[in-house]
Amino acid sequence: MFKHFSLVCDMFEKLQSKWKVNGIQLFLILSTFAIGGSLTGMAGRKLIGLMPVEHPIAWFFSYIIIMTLIWPLMVLFVSIPFGQFIFFRGYLLRMASHLRRSNSPIENPHAVNTSEQPYSGTPAAPDHHHHHPILLAVFASGTGSNAEKIMDHFAEHPRIKVALVVSNKPAAGVLEKAAARNVPTLIIEKENFFRGDSYIPFLKEKGIDFIVLAGFLWKIPAALITAFPSHIVNIHPALLPKYGGKGMYGQFVHEAVIIAGEQESGITIHFVDEHYDHGGTIFQATCQLEPGDTAASLAERIHELEHAHYPAIIEQTVLKQVVKH
């Protein structure tokens, strides 16, 4: 009995690892599968009963077709009250993608696996001839509202995929948002990031082509900038070159803008170099300051600009830079 219990626990652990979810979410996912399957069976029997099918073989195949068509709808329906709609949407999309690939011509068996190549100091370019996606790593330190918009923007993108979410805080809310979308995560340690290998071998092993900073509070080490030249972008909640530099993030930026009596603020999307908020500007958008503005009220309008523009500018920049290199 203990052996069977151990096997079940091992199976659950493997599912948690495969789907990148915690224990509670795994329970909700399995419950959704179970209830969705039961509803599918009930609905399938009802529908087949309404069809004028009498031959046993025709009945069997009709039942299989009906069940196959109903099951995804039932699972998605049940996933909504269980809070797992995003997971199951991604799960079903991956199933459809696997089916398409299984029916497509066999890829070149001599294609190079970049994860086996020695590290050369620069990220491997994606193989566009074989339609491999451009892989993004999103670095974030907080709740991850920008990271969430980025992941959703590229969820079904034909060429770009968020393949990794990186955080320097084990309790960062962005990790939960990534898990809900089945995006792998990495928690980095300060010593290795700044004085070790900066996780470059790991990023290369995962095939990362481009790095996006979305509220990441650590300065990017020179080794990582060298490994991803012009392939790291950041968003700053002010109109650079004003109100940038060490310690200028979040509410500190908004407070400084208000105290200075500025008439407008905005966002700056820029490439990352070895200095804080210094790399070349890619895009800026502005908003007017209003009488009585506080750091919180200004932050709301800045967040609106970030969410409206950052994913689209990332898309444009990634396609341009990766193809160019």
Summary of the structure (lengths in Angstrom):
residues: 325
radius of gyration: 23.9
end to end distance: 58.4
largest distance: 82.0
contacts: 950
relative contact order: 0.09
helix: 51%
strand: 13%
